[in-house]
Amino acid sequence: MQDGLTFRQVAKELGISRPTVYALVKHHEHELSGYIQENEKGHKTLAKDGVEILRRYVRESKADCKTDSKIDTEQTVDLHDNVVEILRHELDEKGRTIAALLEERARERERHDCLIMKLSGTIETSNAKIALLEHTLAEKETAPALSTPAPERPTATVVPFDRYKKPEPKAKDPLEGCGLFIRAAINLFAPYLMRKDKAA
């Protein structure tokens, strides 16, 4: 059997990495079993024919990769288009939401401005009323008193009590000394006789 190449040399010749060479040899071990040998240092080597077999597998795998990559590229483009469409739709939704929020905020700001203007008007009116009241009070305090005197109240005449004055005598009863029957008859038939005459 002819001298072989170490796996490092095989990797360099095929333009692949050493782990890839090990993986290919292990995968195709039943085909390459007659081409693998050990050198005097105990390293595994691969004969020239085995290298050619590996070269064929490398070419096939690269061709498969190109085909797969073309298919993958088309699928990736479709996937990217779908993702772009979804993202565009989401952006449109978010744009509409932002526009609605901005419009709502503008309405709120307009409402707040109206309230502020109303409150400012109310405050100005209140301040004007307060100033008018203060001015009126100041005028009343500084105005001279009216010269017309207040109307006088009539004074009641007080009669002094004379404690040494004798009380007036009581009028004499005209029916004094009359009997009960006579009193009753006069009371019924001639009541004018019952008047107490002071002069009598």
GUKE-653228 format. One line per field, with one value per residue (C-alpha): residue number from 0; residue in one letter; y negated, z negated, x. Coordinates in Angstrom, 2 decimals, m for minus. Layout:
GUKE-653228
k = c(NUM	...) .
r = c(A	...) .
north = c(Y	...) .
up = c(Z	...) .
east = c(X	...) .
//
This chain:
GUKE-653228
k = c(0	1	2	3	4	5	6	7	8	9	10	11	12	13	14	15	16	17	18	19	20	21	22	23	24	25	26	27	28	29	30	31	32	33	34	35	36	37	38	39	40	41	42	43	44	45	46	47	48	49	50	51	52	53	54	55	56	57	58	59	60	61	62	63	64	65	66	67	68	69	70	71	72	73	74	75	76	77	78	79	80	81	82	83	84	85	86	87	88	89	90	91	92	93	94	95	96	97	98	99	100	101	102	103	104	105	106	107	108	109	110	111	112	113	114	115	116	117	118	119	120	121	122	123	124	125	126	127	128	129	130	131	132	133	134	135	136	137	138	139	140	141	142	143	144	145	146	147	148	149	150	151	152	153	154	155	156	157	158	159	160	161	162	163	164	165	166	167	168	169	170	171	172	173	174	175	176	177	178	179	180	181	182	183	184	185	186	187	188	189	190	191	192	193	194	195	196	197	198	199) .
r = c(M	Q	D	G	L	T	F	R	Q	V	A	K	E	L	G	I	S	R	P	T	V	Y	A	L	V	K	H	H	E	H	E	L	S	G	Y	I	Q	E	N	E	K	G	H	K	T	L	A	K	D	G	V	E	I	L	R	R	Y	V	R	E	S	K	A	D	C	K	T	D	S	K	I	D	T	E	Q	T	V	D	L	H	D	N	V	V	E	I	L	R	H	E	L	D	E	K	G	R	T	I	A	A	L	L	E	E	R	A	R	E	R	E	R	H	D	C	L	I	M	K	L	S	G	T	I	E	T	S	N	A	K	I	A	L	L	E	H	T	L	A	E	K	E	T	A	P	A	L	S	T	P	A	P	E	R	P	T	A	T	V	V	P	F	D	R	Y	K	K	P	E	P	K	A	K	D	P	L	E	G	C	G	L	F	I	R	A	A	I	N	L	F	A	P	Y	L	M	R	K	D	K	A	A) .
north = c(0.00	m3.50	m6.13	m8.06	m11.57	m12.54	m13.88	m17.36	m17.09	m15.71	m18.67	m21.09	m19.41	m19.26	m22.75	m21.61	m21.51	m18.58	m17.80	m17.62	m15.08	m12.98	m13.20	m12.15	m9.25	m8.03	m8.40	m6.51	m4.11	m0.97	m2.39	m3.82	m0.93	0.39	m3.04	m3.94	m2.95	m4.03	m5.48	m4.88	m7.67	m6.04	m8.68	m7.58	m8.27	m8.04	m6.66	m8.75	m6.71	m7.28	m11.01	m10.91	m9.15	m11.87	m14.55	m13.10	m13.19	m16.75	m17.84	m16.12	m17.66	m21.11	m20.64	m19.54	m22.53	m24.87	m23.35	m23.44	m26.96	m28.03	m26.46	m27.92	m31.30	m31.25	m30.13	m32.76	m35.47	m34.36	m34.28	m37.71	m39.06	m37.64	m39.09	m42.47	m42.41	m41.54	m44.24	m46.79	m45.88	m46.23	m49.59	m50.80	m49.69	m51.44	m54.55	m54.64	m54.13	m56.96	m59.25	m58.49	m59.15	m62.44	m63.50	m62.60	m64.54	m67.58	m67.41	m67.13	m70.12	m72.12	m71.20	m72.20	m75.51	m76.20	m75.45	m77.65	m80.52	m80.14	m80.07	m83.09	m84.98	m83.99	m85.09	m88.42	m89.00	m88.14	m90.44	m93.26	m92.74	m92.69	m95.89	m97.55	m96.52	m97.76	m101.06	m101.43	m100.69	m103.17	m105.87	m105.20	m105.48	m108.72	m110.39	m113.22	m112.55	m113.96	m117.29	m116.40	m115.35	m112.13	m112.49	m112.94	m110.43	m111.84	m111.76	m110.44	m112.73	m111.19	m111.94	m111.96	m109.80	m111.73	m109.45	m111.94	m112.53	m111.08	m108.63	m109.80	m108.57	m105.82	m106.66	m105.77	m102.75	m104.03	m100.79	m100.75	m99.82	m98.27	m94.76	m91.82	m91.81	m95.50	m95.17	m92.31	m94.28	m97.37	m95.19	m93.75	m96.68	m99.82	m99.13	m102.83	m103.38	m101.20	m103.74	m105.16	m108.88	m110.68	m113.88	m112.29) .
up = c(0.00	0.84	m1.72	m2.94	m4.08	m7.65	m8.42	m8.72	m5.23	m3.88	m5.40	m3.80	m0.39	m0.41	m1.89	m4.88	m8.61	m10.43	m12.48	m9.19	m7.87	m11.04	m10.70	m7.02	m7.70	m10.55	m8.47	m5.47	m7.49	m5.68	m2.28	m3.57	m5.83	m3.28	m2.85	m6.51	m8.07	m10.83	m10.27	m12.42	m14.83	m15.50	m13.58	m11.23	m7.54	m4.48	m1.15	2.06	3.32	m0.02	0.35	3.80	2.33	m0.34	2.36	4.20	1.01	0.29	3.82	3.48	0.11	1.46	4.42	2.03	m0.13	2.89	3.86	0.27	m0.11	3.05	1.68	m1.74	m0.15	1.60	m1.61	m3.53	m1.07	m1.41	m5.16	m5.16	m2.97	m5.41	m8.38	m6.64	m5.87	m9.48	m10.82	m8.38	m9.53	m13.19	m12.45	m10.75	m13.80	m16.16	m13.99	m14.15	m17.92	m18.32	m16.12	m18.21	m21.43	m20.08	m19.02	m22.46	m24.10	m21.92	m22.94	m26.62	m26.26	m24.63	m27.50	m30.06	m28.26	m28.31	m32.04	m32.74	m30.75	m32.59	m35.95	m34.97	m34.01	m37.28	m39.27	m37.42	m38.07	m41.75	m42.03	m40.40	m42.84	m45.80	m44.59	m44.18	m47.71	m49.17	m47.32	m48.58	m52.17	m51.91	m50.63	m53.49	m56.05	m54.62	m53.86	m56.34	m58.69	m57.56	m59.20	m59.72	m63.32	m64.18	m65.10	m68.81	m70.68	m72.70	m76.35	m78.67	m81.47	m84.78	m87.52	m90.84	m93.56	m96.52	m99.44	m101.86	m99.73	m101.22	m99.10	m97.68	m99.56	m97.98	m96.56	m98.78	m97.83	m97.05	m98.21	m101.49	m104.31	m102.04	m102.57	m100.37	m98.70	m97.91	m96.44	m94.22	m93.02	m92.22	m90.47	m88.28	m87.70	m88.20	m87.78	m87.22	m90.89	m91.61	m90.13	m92.58	m92.32	m93.61	m94.08	m96.20) .
east = c(0.00	1.28	2.22	m0.79	m1.43	m2.14	m5.59	m4.08	m2.62	m5.93	m7.80	m5.34	m5.61	m9.42	m9.81	m11.79	m11.17	m9.56	m12.74	m14.65	m12.10	m12.53	m16.33	m16.24	m13.90	m16.08	m19.25	m17.79	m15.66	m16.93	m15.77	m12.49	m11.50	m8.93	m7.32	m6.73	m3.39	m1.03	2.43	5.50	4.54	1.16	m0.87	m3.63	m3.04	m5.25	m4.04	m4.27	m7.26	m9.03	m8.36	m10.02	m13.06	m13.28	m12.84	m15.87	m17.96	m16.85	m17.88	m21.27	m21.92	m20.97	m23.34	m26.09	m25.32	m25.64	m28.98	m30.16	m28.91	m30.79	m33.97	m33.24	m32.62	m36.00	m37.70	m35.78	m36.86	m40.50	m40.13	m38.54	m41.35	m43.92	m42.07	m41.79	m45.53	m46.38	m44.08	m45.52	m49.04	m48.00	m46.37	m49.57	m51.61	m49.22	m49.28	m53.09	m52.98	m50.45	m52.56	m55.67	m53.73	m52.38	m55.88	m57.27	m54.45	m55.20	m58.89	m57.88	m55.57	m58.39	m60.74	m58.11	m57.56	m61.34	m61.50	m58.50	m60.05	m63.38	m61.62	m59.53	m62.72	m64.38	m61.33	m61.20	m64.92	m64.49	m61.49	m63.48	m66.37	m63.98	m62.32	m65.73	m66.77	m63.48	m63.91	m67.50	m66.43	m63.58	m65.97	m68.37	m65.58	m64.24	m67.64	m68.59	m71.48	m74.82	m75.78	m79.42	m79.89	m81.56	m85.24	m85.78	m87.82	m90.70	m89.95	m92.59	m93.65	m92.88	m95.33	m93.53	m94.99	m96.10	m96.05	m97.47	m100.56	m103.72	m105.62	m108.91	m111.94	m113.90	m117.29	m120.16	m122.27	m125.81	m127.36	m125.52	m127.81	m130.48	m131.65	m131.03	m134.41	m134.28	m130.80	m131.99	m135.01	m132.95	m130.38	m133.13	m135.47	m133.42	m129.70	m128.90	m129.46	m126.42	m123.96	m121.56	m121.76	m118.74	m120.59	m123.25) .
//
